[in-house]
Amino acid sequence: MNGMTIVWIVVAVAVLVILAALVAVAVSRRSERRAEQEAYEHEEQARAGAAQAEKQAAIADEVEARARKAQADADEQAAKAHRLAAGATERRDAAEQARAVSEEHRSQAQNLWPDDGSRNREGQPVDPNWDDGTHPHDPRHARHSKHD
């Protein structure tokens, strides 16, 4: 082998090493770009996911506010129903007392009414004139009227 052949072999090996280095750099750059692209896509997905999460949180807050308002309305209606029920109970008690007083007055009136045979055993009038106000003992009779 002469000197020139050795030089050509060394030059060829150097060229091959340089080509291999260039290919390696190109592959490395392509790999970096691909990694950057994937990182960018993941970042975009993260932003979209965060935006979606924010939107869902806002909707949840709105629904929760409506639920609180509905609960407040329901509580108000329950309180109103309770007040109305208490009022009805008071009125029912007052009606019962008025009924008892009325019954007491009716009983006293029957006891004081003269027994002239115009009433049956239950205290009901037996005279047909009683129903139309013409009976002399009927408070509706002209004799009992305050307008005379």
Accessible surface in RSA format (square Angstrom, percent):
REM  Atomic radii and reference values for relative SASA: ProtOr
REM  Chains: A
REM  Algorithm: Lee & Richards
REM  Probe-radius: 1.40
REM  Slices: 20
REM RES _ NUM      All-atoms   Total-Side   Main-Chain    Non-polar    All polar
REM                ABS   REL    ABS   REL    ABS   REL    ABS   REL    ABS   REL
RES MET A   1   181.23  93.9  99.81  66.1  81.42 193.8 105.57  89.8  75.66 100.2
RES ASN A   2    93.25  64.3  83.61  80.8   9.64  23.2  39.89  96.0  53.36  51.6
RES GLY A   3    49.21  60.7   0.00   N/A  49.21  60.7  37.53 103.0  11.68  26.2
RES MET A   4   114.46  59.3 109.44  72.4   5.02  12.0  87.36  74.3  27.11  35.9
RES THR A   5    57.92  41.2  54.44  55.2   3.48   8.3  38.05  51.1  19.88  30.0
RES ILE A   6    88.17  50.2  87.91  65.5   0.27   0.6  88.17  63.5   0.00   0.0
RES VAL A   7    78.03  51.3  76.79  69.5   1.24   3.0  78.03  67.8   0.00   0.0
RES TRP A   8   154.32  61.9 152.20  73.7   2.13   5.0 142.34  75.9  11.99  19.4
RES ILE A   9    81.86  46.6  79.59  59.3   2.27   5.5  81.86  58.9   0.00   0.0
RES VAL A  10    90.93  59.8  88.30  79.9   2.63   6.3  90.71  78.8   0.22   0.6
RES VAL A  11    66.11  43.5  64.42  58.3   1.69   4.1  66.11  57.4   0.00   0.0
RES ALA A  12    50.29  46.2  44.55  68.8   5.74  13.1  49.65  69.9   0.64   1.7
RES VAL A  13    79.83  52.5  79.77  72.2   0.07   0.2  79.83  69.4   0.00   0.0
RES ALA A  14    44.79  41.2  38.27  59.1   6.52  14.8  44.51  62.7   0.28   0.7
RES VAL A  15    72.95  48.0  72.51  65.6   0.44   1.1  72.95  63.4   0.00   0.0
RES LEU A  16   116.20  64.7 112.61  80.6   3.58   9.0 112.87  79.3   3.33   9.0
RES VAL A  17    93.29  61.4  89.84  81.3   3.45   8.3  92.30  80.2   0.99   2.7
RES ILE A  18   100.64  57.3  99.38  74.0   1.26   3.0 100.64  72.5   0.00   0.0
RES LEU A  19    92.22  51.4  92.16  65.9   0.07   0.2  92.22  64.8   0.00   0.0
RES ALA A  20    62.71  57.7  50.56  78.0  12.16  27.7  58.21  82.0   4.51  11.9
RES ALA A  21    51.68  47.5  43.84  67.7   7.83  17.8  50.80  71.5   0.88   2.3
RES LEU A  22   107.25  59.7 102.83  73.6   4.42  11.1 103.17  72.5   4.08  11.0
RES VAL A  23    92.66  61.0  90.45  81.9   2.21   5.3  92.57  80.4   0.08   0.2
RES ALA A  24    59.71  54.9  48.55  74.9  11.16  25.4  55.67  78.4   4.04  10.7
RES VAL A  25    69.15  45.5  67.02  60.7   2.13   5.1  69.09  60.0   0.06   0.2
RES ALA A  26    56.38  51.8  47.52  73.3   8.86  20.1  52.83  74.4   3.55   9.4
RES VAL A  27    87.38  57.5  85.92  77.8   1.45   3.5  86.83  75.4   0.55   1.5
RES SER A  28    52.97  44.8  46.03  61.4   6.95  16.0  28.66  61.0  24.32  34.1
RES ARG A  29   140.87  59.1 140.15  71.4   0.72   1.7  29.89  40.8 110.98  67.3
RES ARG A  30   153.63  64.5 152.93  78.0   0.70   1.7  36.06  49.3 117.57  71.3
RES SER A  31    58.52  49.4  55.10  73.5   3.42   7.9  17.71  37.7  40.80  57.2
RES GLU A  32   100.77  57.9  97.23  73.6   3.55   8.4  36.07  69.8  64.70  52.8
RES ARG A  33   161.75  67.9 157.45  80.3   4.30  10.2  56.67  77.5 105.08  63.7
RES ARG A  34   136.56  57.3 131.12  66.8   5.43  12.9  54.20  74.1  82.35  49.9
RES ALA A  35    60.42  55.6  50.05  77.2  10.37  23.6  55.57  78.3   4.85  12.8
RES GLU A  36   117.65  67.5 110.38  83.5   7.27  17.3  45.91  88.8  71.74  58.6
RES GLN A  37    93.46  52.3  90.58  66.2   2.88   6.9  35.19  74.9  58.27  44.2
RES GLU A  38    90.16  51.8  89.80  67.9   0.36   0.9  27.57  53.3  62.60  51.1
RES ALA A  39    60.56  55.7  49.59  76.5  10.96  24.9  57.35  80.8   3.20   8.5
RES TYR A  40   123.05  57.4 118.57  67.5   4.49  11.7  85.50  64.2  37.56  46.3
RES GLU A  41    83.56  48.0  81.61  61.7   1.95   4.6  27.91  54.0  55.65  45.4
RES HIS A  42   118.22  64.6 113.47  78.9   4.76  12.2  77.67  80.0  40.56  47.2
RES GLU A  43    87.87  50.4  82.20  62.2   5.67  13.5  28.16  54.5  59.71  48.8
RES GLU A  44    67.96  39.0  65.35  49.4   2.61   6.2  24.92  48.2  43.04  35.1
RES GLN A  45   122.01  68.2 111.74  81.7  10.28  24.5  42.76  91.0  79.25  60.1
RES ALA A  46    66.59  61.2  48.36  74.6  18.22  41.5  60.74  85.5   5.84  15.5
RES ARG A  47   126.12  53.0 118.13  60.2   7.99  19.0  64.15  87.7  61.96  37.6
RES ALA A  48    64.35  59.2  51.55  79.5  12.80  29.1  59.60  83.9   4.75  12.6
RES GLY A  49    39.79  49.1   0.00   N/A  39.79  49.1  34.08  93.5   5.71  12.8
RES ALA A  50    58.11  53.4  49.18  75.9   8.92  20.3  55.98  78.8   2.13   5.6
RES ALA A  51    62.68  57.6  50.92  78.6  11.77  26.8  57.85  81.5   4.83  12.8
RES GLN A  52    92.34  51.6  89.73  65.6   2.61   6.2  42.31  90.1  50.04  38.0
RES ALA A  53    60.09  55.2  48.89  75.4  11.20  25.5  55.93  78.8   4.16  11.0
RES GLU A  54   125.02  71.8 121.56  92.0   3.45   8.2  42.88  82.9  82.14  67.1
RES LYS A  55   124.78  60.9 117.50  72.1   7.28  17.3  69.20  62.3  55.58  59.2
RES GLN A  56    92.34  51.6  89.23  65.2   3.11   7.4  36.29  77.2  56.05  42.5
RES ALA A  57    50.04  46.0  42.89  66.2   7.14  16.3  49.64  69.9   0.40   1.1
RES ALA A  58    60.54  55.7  50.00  77.2  10.54  24.0  55.24  77.8   5.30  14.1
RES ILE A  59    78.66  44.8  78.25  58.3   0.41   1.0  78.62  56.6   0.03   0.1
RES ALA A  60    57.05  52.5  47.09  72.7   9.95  22.6  53.69  75.6   3.36   8.9
RES ASP A  61    91.09  63.8  86.06  85.7   5.02  11.9  28.50  67.1  62.58  62.4
RES GLU A  62    99.41  57.1  92.30  69.8   7.10  16.9  34.55  66.8  64.85  53.0
RES VAL A  63    75.33  49.6  74.78  67.7   0.55   1.3  74.78  65.0   0.55   1.5
RES GLU A  64    95.67  54.9  91.14  69.0   4.53  10.8  28.88  55.9  66.80  54.5
RES ALA A  65    44.74  41.1  39.28  60.6   5.46  12.4  40.02  56.4   4.71  12.5
RES ARG A  66   140.20  58.9 134.64  68.6   5.56  13.2  69.33  94.8  70.86  42.9
RES ALA A  67    57.78  53.1  45.81  70.7  11.97  27.2  53.45  75.3   4.33  11.5
RES ARG A  68   144.37  60.6 137.03  69.9   7.34  17.5  75.02 102.5  69.34  42.0
RES LYS A  69   132.96  64.9 126.68  77.7   6.29  15.0 102.27  92.1  30.70  32.7
RES ALA A  70    60.59  55.7  51.35  79.2   9.24  21.0  56.08  79.0   4.51  11.9
RES GLN A  71   106.01  59.3 102.81  75.1   3.20   7.6  41.42  88.2  64.59  49.0
RES ALA A  72    57.62  53.0  48.00  74.1   9.63  21.9  53.29  75.1   4.33  11.5
RES ASP A  73    63.55  44.5  62.19  61.9   1.36   3.2  24.87  58.5  38.68  38.6
RES ALA A  74    53.03  48.8  41.96  64.7  11.08  25.2  49.07  69.1   3.97  10.5
RES ASP A  75    78.52  55.0  71.75  71.4   6.77  16.0  28.19  66.4  50.32  50.2
RES GLU A  76   112.39  64.5 105.07  79.5   7.31  17.4  37.32  72.2  75.06  61.3
RES GLN A  77   104.52  58.4 101.42  74.1   3.09   7.4  40.76  86.8  63.76  48.4
RES ALA A  78    62.22  57.2  49.31  76.1  12.91  29.4  57.24  80.6   4.98  13.2
RES ALA A  79    45.25  41.6  37.31  57.6   7.94  18.1  44.16  62.2   1.10   2.9
RES LYS A  80    98.43  48.0  98.43  60.4   0.00   0.0  46.55  41.9  51.88  55.3
RES ALA A  81    57.47  52.8  50.08  77.3   7.39  16.8  53.97  76.0   3.50   9.3
RES HIS A  82   134.84  73.7 129.09  89.7   5.75  14.7  86.23  88.9  48.61  56.6
RES ARG A  83   148.66  62.4 137.89  70.3  10.77  25.6  72.87  99.6  75.79  45.9
RES LEU A  84   115.69  64.4 108.78  77.8   6.91  17.4 111.08  78.0   4.60  12.4
RES ALA A  85    58.48  53.8  49.36  76.2   9.11  20.7  56.99  80.3   1.49   3.9
RES ALA A  86    46.31  42.6  37.74  58.2   8.57  19.5  45.23  63.7   1.08   2.9
RES GLY A  87    22.94  28.3   0.00   N/A  22.94  28.3  22.13  60.7   0.81   1.8
RES ALA A  88    41.75  38.4  34.36  53.0   7.39  16.8  39.05  55.0   2.70   7.2
RES THR A  89    69.05  49.1  69.05  70.0   0.00   0.0  48.62  65.3  20.43  30.9
RES GLU A  90   121.11  69.5 114.89  86.9   6.22  14.8  41.37  80.0  79.73  65.1
RES ARG A  91   185.50  77.9 180.02  91.8   5.47  13.0  62.92  86.0 122.58  74.3
RES ARG A  92   156.18  65.6 149.88  76.4   6.30  15.0  68.67  93.8  87.51  53.0
RES ASP A  93    79.24  55.5  77.30  76.9   1.95   4.6  21.89  51.5  57.35  57.2
RES ALA A  94    56.07  51.6  49.79  76.8   6.29  14.3  51.99  73.2   4.09  10.8
RES ALA A  95    44.48  40.9  34.51  53.3   9.97  22.7  41.72  58.8   2.76   7.3
RES GLU A  96    99.13  56.9  98.56  74.6   0.57   1.4  45.36  87.7  53.77  43.9
RES GLN A  97   124.21  69.5 120.36  88.0   3.85   9.2  41.02  87.3  83.19  63.1
RES ALA A  98    61.65  56.7  50.56  78.0  11.09  25.2  57.33  80.7   4.32  11.4
RES ARG A  99   143.79  60.4 137.62  70.2   6.17  14.7  65.86  90.0  77.94  47.2
RES ALA A 100    61.74  56.8  48.71  75.2  13.03  29.6  56.95  80.2   4.79  12.7
RES VAL A 101    82.18  54.1  80.26  72.7   1.92   4.6  82.18  71.4   0.00   0.0
RES SER A 102    67.91  57.4  60.68  81.0   7.24  16.7  29.08  61.9  38.84  54.4
RES GLU A 103    85.54  49.1  84.58  64.0   0.96   2.3  45.47  87.9  40.08  32.7
RES GLU A 104    96.37  55.3  93.08  70.4   3.29   7.8  31.85  61.6  64.51  52.7
RES HIS A 105   109.59  59.9 106.03  73.7   3.56   9.1  75.61  77.9  33.98  39.5
RES ARG A 106   114.53  48.1 108.46  55.3   6.06  14.4  67.60  92.4  46.92  28.4
RES SER A 107    47.29  40.0  45.78  61.1   1.51   3.5  18.39  39.2  28.90  40.5
RES GLN A 108    83.62  46.8  82.86  60.6   0.76   1.8  26.73  56.9  56.89  43.1
RES ALA A 109    50.13  46.1  43.19  66.7   6.93  15.8  49.09  69.1   1.03   2.7
RES GLN A 110    64.54  36.1  47.21  34.5  17.33  41.3  18.77  40.0  45.77  34.7
RES ASN A 111   121.35  83.7  88.45  85.5  32.90  79.2  26.99  65.0  94.36  91.2
RES LEU A 112   150.71  83.9 125.30  89.6  25.41  63.9 128.29  90.1  22.42  60.3
RES TRP A 113    65.41  26.2  53.35  25.8  12.06  28.3  54.54  29.1  10.87  17.6
RES PRO A 114    75.29  54.9  62.98  57.4  12.31  44.8  72.85  60.1   2.45  15.2
RES ASP A 115   139.59  97.8  99.61  99.1  39.98  94.5  40.41  95.1  99.17  98.9
RES ASP A 116    80.44  56.3  41.80  41.6  38.64  91.4  42.51 100.0  37.93  37.8
RES GLY A 117    54.12  66.7   0.00   N/A  54.12  66.7  33.50  91.9  20.62  46.2
RES SER A 118    13.07  11.0   8.07  10.8   5.00  11.5  11.61  24.7   1.46   2.0
RES ARG A 119    65.76  27.6  49.07  25.0  16.69  39.7  19.85  27.1  45.92  27.8
RES ASN A 120    63.55  43.8  46.43  44.9  17.11  41.2  28.74  69.2  34.81  33.6
RES ARG A 121   230.40  96.7 187.92  95.8  42.48 101.1  89.14 121.8 141.26  85.6
RES GLU A 122   109.72  63.0  91.20  69.0  18.52  44.1  60.68 117.4  49.04  40.0
RES GLY A 123    10.94  13.5   0.00   N/A  10.94  13.5   9.64  26.4   1.31   2.9
RES GLN A 124    99.40  55.6  99.40  72.6   0.00   0.0  29.13  62.0  70.27  53.3
RES PRO A 125    33.90  24.7  15.24  13.9  18.66  67.8  15.24  12.6  18.66 116.0
RES VAL A 126    84.61  55.7  55.33  50.1  29.28  70.6  61.91  53.8  22.70  61.6
RES ASP A 127    41.44  29.0  33.69  33.5   7.75  18.3  13.34  31.4  28.10  28.0
RES PRO A 128   112.04  81.7  93.49  85.2  18.56  67.5 102.19  84.4   9.85  61.2
RES ASN A 129    73.48  50.7  73.34  70.9   0.14   0.3   0.82   2.0  72.66  70.2
RES TRP A 130    27.87  11.2  27.87  13.5   0.00   0.0  12.46   6.6  15.41  25.0
RES ASP A 131   112.38  78.7  93.40  93.0  18.98  44.9  32.61  76.8  79.76  79.5
RES ASP A 132    95.30  66.8  63.20  62.9  32.10  75.9  42.68 100.4  52.62  52.5
RES GLY A 133    10.51  13.0   0.00   N/A  10.51  13.0   4.69  12.9   5.82  13.0
RES THR A 134    74.55  53.0  63.10  64.0  11.45  27.3  63.13  84.8  11.42  17.3
RES HIS A 135    10.66   5.8  10.49   7.3   0.17   0.4   1.68   1.7   8.99  10.5
RES PRO A 136    63.97  46.6  63.97  58.3   0.00   0.0  63.97  52.8   0.00   0.0
RES HIS A 137    48.87  26.7  48.18  33.5   0.70   1.8  26.19  27.0  22.68  26.4
RES ASP A 138     3.37   2.4   3.37   3.4   0.00   0.0   0.09   0.2   3.28   3.3
RES PRO A 139    88.19  64.3  75.99  69.3  12.19  44.3  76.87  63.5  11.32  70.4
RES ARG A 140   150.65  63.3 119.74  61.0  30.90  73.6  76.99 105.2  73.66  44.6
RES HIS A 141    46.69  25.5  45.30  31.5   1.39   3.6  25.88  26.7  20.81  24.2
RES ALA A 142    67.38  62.0  58.89  90.9   8.50  19.3  62.62  88.2   4.76  12.6
RES ARG A 143   144.17  60.5 113.69  58.0  30.49  72.6  66.77  91.3  77.40  46.9
RES HIS A 144    84.91  46.4  58.94  41.0  25.98  66.5  44.53  45.9  40.38  47.0
RES SER A 145    38.91  32.9  21.68  28.9  17.23  39.7  21.44  45.6  17.48  24.5
RES LYS A 146   201.02  98.1 164.84 101.1  36.19  86.2 116.93 105.2  84.09  89.6
RES HIS A 147   173.14  94.6 139.01  96.6  34.13  87.3  96.31  99.3  76.82  89.4
RES ASP A 148   134.55  94.2  67.02  66.7  67.53 159.7  65.44 154.0  69.11  68.9
END  Absolute sums over single chains surface
CHAIN  1 A    12837.1      11300.3       1536.8       7918.2       4918.9
END  Absolute sums over all chains
TOTAL         12837.1      11300.3       1536.8       7918.2       4918.9
